[in-house]
């Protein structure tokens, strides 16, 4: 543990305002999810530039997920992007490589508003995940004050309770084993979003990428029902508008509008096809 609660230097109103802004992004997202609203973001796999966080915010997205599992994002890049996202007014979340990434809270200390953890399969793993992301007495997150998450000025004794309430915790359920333990995982105190990992799940079920398979569709419905029972928001990455509207109608409320790669490639391909096939001006 390190940090200093003492007040030093000039008035801290700019700091408190900045902290309040960041925390309000978390609070707004969690409040909207609890009230049954749908929130939108995008998972970034490749286009890790600070300007993109502003573009996503300008489009009206609520959150951005920086993928450290499949993408090329490392901690140094995550730190820069988190800072840019906070400045843009969009909530930065980080998908860590796996549950064994130590400590899970490191990306929180870099300023992330929440963490997505892959391959959560048991109640014990879910509890461990939450504990690592919460300060005592709710968990065992290590204390570092006066760093990026509190804008380099210690937030004071009240910070810990606020941080525990505001941190967004997302479990990625992406195996048949996870769905064998579905209610045990989703009922974990401190969990905010249970996210469907559809590709990995279908592979683990022996029906790779068969997203219209009745066995897969049954698990999508089971996830929504479990989340509704336990007050948790179900999350999903939609490939297109039709997909997103369908699953929102089924009850999913944390939606990634594709990935940066997919959205950019599809838009560019559509643009190119339109130009190639469209009529030419004969001026």
ZAMARGU-4260 file (C-alpha; in steps of 0.2 Angstrom, whole numbers, plus 5000, padded with zeros to 4 digits):
<rodrens>
0) 5000/5000/5000 | 5006/5017/4996 | 4998/5034/4995 | 4995/5049/5006 | 4978/5056/5013
5) 4985/5073/5018 | 4979/5088/5009 | 4993/5097/5000 | 4995/5112/4989 | 4981/5122/4982
10) 4963/5119/4983 | 4958/5102/4976 | 4942/5107/4967 | 4949/5103/4950 | 4955/5086/4956
15) 4938/5082/4964 | 4929/5088/4949 | 4939/5076/4938 | 4937/5062/4950 | 4918/5065/4950
20) 4917/5065/4931 | 4926/5048/4930 | 4915/5041/4944 | 4900/5048/4936 | 4903/5038/4920
25) 4903/5022/4930 | 4888/5027/4941 | 4878/5032/4926 | 4882/5016/4917 | 4878/5005/4932
30) 4862/5015/4936 | 4856/5013/4919 | 4859/4995/4918 | 4850/4992/4935 | 4835/5002/4929
35) 4834/4991/4914 | 4841/5002/4901 | 4852/4996/4886 | 4870/5003/4885 | 4881/5003/4870
40) 4900/5002/4867 | 4913/4994/4856 | 4927/4981/4858 | 4943/4987/4851 | 4955/4973/4844
45) 4966/4983/4832 | 4964/5002/4830 | 4972/5007/4846 | 4973/5026/4844 | 4968/5039/4856
50) 4958/5049/4843 | 4946/5034/4841 | 4940/5035/4859 | 4934/5053/4855 | 4926/5046/4839
55) 4916/5033/4848 | 4911/5046/4861 | 4905/5058/4847 | 4895/5044/4840 | 4886/5043/4857
60) 4893/5026/4864 | 4893/5024/4882 | 4909/5013/4884 | 4924/5006/4875 | 4932/4989/4879
65) 4951/4988/4876 | 4955/4970/4872 | 4971/4963/4880 | 4966/4945/4877 | 4965/4944/4858
70) 4971/4961/4853 | 4989/4969/4853 | 4985/4980/4868 | 4998/4979/4882 | 4998/4988/4898
75) 5007/5003/4892 | 4995/5006/4877 | 4980/5002/4889 | 4986/5016/4901 | 4987/5029/4886
80) 4970/5024/4879 | 4962/5024/4896 | 4968/5042/4899 | 4961/5047/4882 | 4945/5039/4885
85) 4942/5047/4901 | 4946/5064/4893 | 4933/5060/4879 | 4920/5056/4891 | 4917/5038/4887
90) 4919/5024/4900 | 4935/5014/4898 | 4934/4995/4901 | 4948/4983/4899 | 4947/4964/4894
95) 4961/4956/4903 | 4970/4941/4895 | 4963/4929/4908 | 4958/4926/4926 | 4977/4923/4931
100) 4982/4940/4925 | 4990/4947/4941 | 4984/4958/4948 | 4967/4960/4940 | 4966/4977/4948
105) 4981/4984/4939 | 4971/4990/4925 | 4960/4999/4937 | 4975/5008/4945 | 4978/5014/4927
110) 4961/5022/4927 | 4950/5009/4919 | 4932/5010/4925 | 4929/4991/4925 | 4936/4975/4920
115) 4930/4960/4909 | 4937/4944/4914 | 4937/4929/4901 | 4933/4911/4904 | 4924/4912/4921
120) 4917/4895/4924 | 4914/4892/4942 | 4907/4901/4957 | 4924/4901/4965 | 4932/4909/4950
125) 4918/4923/4950 | 4921/4926/4968 | 4939/4927/4966 | 4937/4939/4951 | 4926/4951/4961
130) 4937/4950/4977 | 4952/4955/4967 | 4943/4971/4960 | 4936/4977/4976 | 4945/4985/4991
135) 4943/4977/5009 | 4931/4973/5017 | 4923/4967/5000 | 4939/4961/4993 | 4957/4961/4993
140) 4962/4974/4980 | 4979/4982/4984 | 4979/5000/4988 | 4989/5013/4978 | 4984/5031/4979
145) 4990/5046/4970 | 4991/5037/4954 | 4981/5037/4937 | 4965/5031/4944 | 4963/5045/4956
150) 4972/5058/4945 | 4988/5058/4955 | 4980/5065/4970 | 4974/5054/4985 | 4955/5054/4985
155) 4954/5052/5004 | 4947/5039/5016 | 4929/5039/5007 | 4937/5034/4991 | 4937/5015/4994
160) 4919/5013/4997 | 4915/5024/4982 | 4927/5014/4971 | 4919/4998/4976 | 4902/5004/4972
165) 4908/5011/4955 | 4919/4998/4948 | 4911/4988/4933 | 4914/4970/4935 | 4910/4959/4919
170) 4912/4940/4918 | 4914/4932/4901 | 4904/4916/4900 | 4911/4906/4885 | 4911/4888/4889
175) 4899/4873/4892 | 4906/4872/4909 | 4901/4890/4913 | 4883/4886/4909 | 4883/4871/4920
180) 4887/4883/4934 | 4877/4898/4927 | 4866/4903/4942 | 4881/4900/4954 | 4891/4913/4944
185) 4878/4925/4940 | 4872/4926/4958 | 4890/4932/4963 | 4888/4948/4974 | 4897/4962/4965
190) 4895/4956/4947 | 4887/4969/4936 | 4887/4960/4918 | 4887/4942/4913 | 4893/4943/4895
195) 4890/4929/4882 | 4906/4923/4873 | 4897/4916/4859 | 4911/4910/4848 | 4921/4901/4861
200) 4905/4894/4868 | 4899/4886/4852 | 4917/4879/4850 | 4916/4871/4867 | 4899/4864/4863
205) 4905/4855/4847 | 4895/4867/4836 | 4907/4880/4831 | 4900/4896/4825 | 4882/4888/4823
210) 4873/4903/4831 | 4856/4897/4824 | 4858/4880/4833 | 4844/4877/4845 | 4857/4872/4858
215) 4866/4888/4857 | 4849/4898/4857 | 4844/4889/4872 | 4859/4895/4882 | 4856/4913/4876
220) 4839/4912/4883 | 4845/4904/4899 | 4858/4918/4902 | 4845/4931/4900 | 4833/4922/4912
225) 4847/4920/4925 | 4853/4938/4924 | 4835/4944/4927 | 4833/4933/4942 | 4849/4940/4950
230) 4849/4958/4945 | 4863/4957/4933 | 4864/4964/4915 | 4867/4951/4901 | 4880/4957/4888
235) 4883/4952/4870 | 4894/4957/4855 | 4882/4960/4840 | 4889/4958/4822 | 4876/4969/4814
240) 4860/4980/4816 | 4848/4965/4814 | 4858/4955/4826 | 4859/4969/4839 | 4840/4972/4838
245) 4836/4954/4840 | 4846/4951/4856 | 4841/4967/4863 | 4823/4962/4861 | 4827/4946/4870
250) 4834/4955/4885 | 4852/4959/4882 | 4857/4976/4889 | 4875/4978/4887 | 4879/4978/4869
255) 4895/4980/4859 | 4892/4986/4842 | 4904/4974/4833 | 4922/4977/4834 | 4933/4991/4827
260) 4940/4979/4814 | 4923/4972/4809 | 4914/4989/4808 | 4928/4998/4799 | 4930/4984/4786
265) 4911/4982/4783 | 4909/5000/4781 | 4924/5002/4769 | 4918/4987/4759 | 4901/4994/4757
270) 4908/5011/4752 | 4919/5003/4739 | 4906/4992/4732 | 4894/5007/4731 | 4907/5017/4721
275) 4911/5003/4709 | 4893/4999/4705 | 4886/5016/4706 | 4882/5027/4690 | 4896/5038/4684
280) 4893/5057/4681 | 4895/5062/4662 | 4899/5080/4665
</rodrens>
